[in-house]
Amino acid sequence: MRIISLVPSITEALFDFGLTDKEIVGRTKFCIHPNDKVKNIPTIGGTKNIQIEAIKLLQPDLVIANKEENVKDQVEELMKFCTVWVTEIDTLEDNNQFIDELGQRLQQPKLALSWKQSIDRALRSKTQQPLTYTYLIWKKPYMTIGSDTFIHHVLEKLGLKNHHENLKRYPIIEVEDMKSSDCIFLSTEPFPFKQRHVDELQAVFPNKKITIVDGEAFSWYGTHIAKCQSYFEQMIKEISD
């Protein structure tokens, strides 16, 4: 089977299911894991600007896309000449269903079960006390996450409460809107927050816990979360102290 992935975390999952560059014949430029393996796979543009003609030349049997990551018109264009699996993963249950279906398509149901069990173990860490958070994904303007996002569900599983759970998707907020949160998390993606951004907010909220967090650990669905157990444990420890 010749597969093209239009989603970085799904590309990683395909390798985790044992596929190689013999089966994975195309990827986006943002598909960066595993680095030593994806470098051998041709790129077909970005997640929002795929190269239709390049995909045609690769003659895929299956293209895997995502409702949020990719552009509807471009995906519909692909459907005219190849099979496209459009995933929609907003919750951890959605992710389990995705892994199950991937296991079925690749005839690897036992491996799918193993990855789900690993994800469950990775998410067993919990805060000892209820803590609210604001999770920032963008600056100028500041943008956070609502309760209908995958990030929200991962953090909820870790025992954290979204201060903006009454909002949807990725709303714009003001600095003032963060003041009642116990913690402020600055994600490394899609905006590459750095220590200087932490310092800016710390000057406004000197007694608040403000930290950079690994965006991939919270937003990369598929198998990636299974590899984040140590990271989650350390993060929970640091914000609970």
C-alpha positions in Angstrom: 0.0 0.0 0.0 1.2 3.5 -0.9 0.2 6.0 1.7 0.6 9.8 1.9 0.0 11.5 5.2 -1.0 15.2 5.4 -0.8 15.3 9.2 2.5 15.4 11.2 1.3 13.3 14.1 -0.3 10.7 11.8 2.9 10.4 9.9 4.6 9.5 13.2 1.9 7.0 14.0 2.4 5.2 10.7 6.0 4.7 11.5 5.0 3.5 15.0 2.9 0.9 13.3 5.9 -0.4 11.5 5.6 1.2 8.1 8.7 2.4 6.3 9.4 4.8 3.4 8.4 2.0 1.1 4.8 2.4 2.2 4.8 6.0 3.2 5.5 7.8 0.0 4.6 11.4 0.8 4.4 13.8 3.7 4.0 17.5 4.5 7.1 19.6 5.4 5.8 19.7 9.0 6.0 15.9 9.3 9.2 15.8 11.3 9.0 12.7 13.4 10.8 10.3 13.4 13.5 12.6 12.0 15.9 9.8 10.8 13.1 8.2 8.8 10.9 11.0 7.4 13.9 12.7 5.7 13.8 10.0 3.0 10.2 10.7 2.2 9.2 13.4 -0.5 7.3 16.4 0.8 4.1 17.6 -0.9 3.8 21.0 0.6 2.4 22.1 4.0 -0.8 21.0 5.8 -2.7 24.0 4.4 -1.2 24.2 0.9 -0.7 20.7 -0.4 0.7 20.2 -3.9 -2.1 18.3 -5.8 0.0 17.5 -8.9 2.9 16.2 -6.8 0.5 13.9 -5.0 -0.9 12.6 -8.3 2.6 11.7 -9.5 3.2 9.6 -6.3 0.1 7.5 -7.1 -1.1 6.9 -3.6 -3.5 4.1 -2.7 -4.5 6.1 0.4 -4.2 9.7 1.6 -4.8 10.4 5.3 -6.0 13.9 6.1 -7.6 15.7 9.1 -10.7 17.9 9.2 -8.9 20.6 11.2 -5.4 20.3 9.9 -6.1 20.4 6.2 -8.1 22.5 3.8 -11.5 21.2 2.8 -11.3 22.3 -0.9 -7.9 20.7 -1.3 -9.0 17.5 0.3 -12.0 17.3 -2.0 -9.8 17.8 -5.0 -7.7 14.8 -3.9 -10.9 12.7 -3.6 -11.4 13.0 -7.4 -8.4 10.7 -8.1 -7.6 8.7 -4.9 -9.0 7.4 -1.7 -8.8 9.9 1.2 -9.4 9.0 4.9 -10.4 12.3 6.6 -9.9 11.9 10.3 -11.5 14.1 13.0 -9.9 13.8 16.4 -11.1 16.2 19.2 -11.1 13.9 22.2 -9.1 11.0 23.7 -11.9 8.7 22.7 -11.7 9.9 19.1 -8.0 9.1 19.3 -8.6 5.6 20.5 -11.1 5.1 17.6 -8.5 6.4 15.2 -5.8 4.0 16.5 -8.3 1.1 16.3 -9.1 2.0 12.7 -5.5 2.4 11.8 -4.8 -1.0 13.2 -7.6 -2.5 11.2 -6.4 -0.8 7.9 -2.8 -2.0 8.5 -3.9 -5.4 9.8 -2.3 -4.7 13.2 -5.1 -4.9 15.8 -2.8 -6.1 18.6 -0.4 -3.3 18.0 -3.3 -0.8 18.1 -4.3 -2.2 21.5 -0.8 -1.9 22.8 -0.5 1.7 21.8 -3.9 2.5 23.5 -2.7 0.9 26.7 0.6 2.9 26.5 -1.4 6.1 26.1 -3.6 5.2 29.1 -0.4 4.6 31.2 1.1 7.9 30.1 -2.0 9.9 31.3 -2.2 8.4 34.8 -0.4 11.3 36.5 -2.8 13.6 38.2 -2.5 16.9 40.1 -3.0 16.4 43.9 -5.1 19.6 44.1 -7.4 21.2 41.5 -5.5 23.7 39.4 -6.9 26.0 36.7 -4.9 26.9 33.7 -4.8 29.2 30.6 -3.1 27.5 27.7 -1.7 29.9 25.2 -1.1 28.9 21.6 -0.6 32.3 20.0 0.6 35.8 20.7 -0.5 39.1 19.2 -3.3 38.4 19.8 -3.1 36.0 22.7 -5.1 32.9 21.8 -6.1 30.0 24.1 -8.0 26.7 23.8 -11.7 26.0 24.4 -13.3 22.8 25.8 -13.8 21.3 22.4 -10.1 20.8 21.6 -7.9 17.8 21.9 -5.5 19.8 24.1 -8.3 20.5 26.6 -9.1 16.8 26.9 -5.5 15.8 27.5 -5.0 18.4 30.2 -8.4 17.4 31.7 -7.2 13.8 31.9 -4.2 15.0 33.9 -6.5 16.6 36.4 -6.3 20.2 35.3 -9.2 22.6 34.8 -9.4 24.9 31.8 -10.1 28.4 33.0 -11.7 29.1 29.5 -13.7 25.9 29.3 -16.8 27.9 28.5 -15.2 29.0 25.2 -14.9 27.0 22.0 -12.0 26.2 19.7 -9.2 28.8 19.8 -10.6 32.1 21.1 -8.7 35.4 21.4 -8.2 36.6 25.0 -6.6 39.5 26.8 -4.0 39.4 29.5 -6.7 40.4 32.0 -8.6 37.2 31.2 -5.7 35.1 32.6 -5.6 36.6 36.1 -7.7 34.0 37.8 -5.8 31.0 36.4 -3.5 29.2 38.8 -1.1 28.4 35.9 -0.4 29.9 32.5 1.1 27.4 29.9 2.9 28.8 26.9 3.0 26.2 24.2 6.0 25.7 21.9 3.6 25.4 18.9 2.1 26.7 16.8 3.6 30.0 18.1 7.1 29.3 19.4 6.9 30.8 22.8 10.3 31.4 24.5 11.5 32.4 28.0 11.2 36.1 27.2 7.5 35.6 26.8 7.3 33.9 30.1 9.2 36.9 31.6 6.7 39.4 30.1 3.7 37.7 31.8 5.6 37.0 35.0 6.1 40.7 35.3 2.3 41.2 35.2 1.6 38.1 37.4 4.6 37.8 39.7 3.1 35.1 41.9 1.6 32.9 39.2 3.1 29.7 37.8 4.0 30.5 34.2 5.9 27.9 32.1 6.7 26.8 28.6 5.1 23.5 27.7 5.8 21.0 24.9 3.0 21.7 22.4 3.5 18.3 20.8 2.8 16.5 24.1 -0.7 18.0 24.2 -1.7 18.5 20.6 -0.2 15.5 18.7 -2.8 12.8 18.6 -2.1 9.3 17.4 0.7 7.5 19.2 2.8 10.5 20.3 1.2 10.8 23.8 2.3 7.3 24.7 5.9 8.6 24.6 5.2 11.5 27.0 4.7 9.7 30.3 7.9 11.0 31.9 7.2 14.5 30.6 3.7 14.6 32.1 4.9 13.3 35.4 7.6 15.9 35.6 5.3 18.7 34.6 2.7 17.7 37.2 5.4 17.6 39.8 6.7 21.1 38.9 3.3 22.8 38.9 2.2 21.1 42.1 5.2 22.1 44.2 
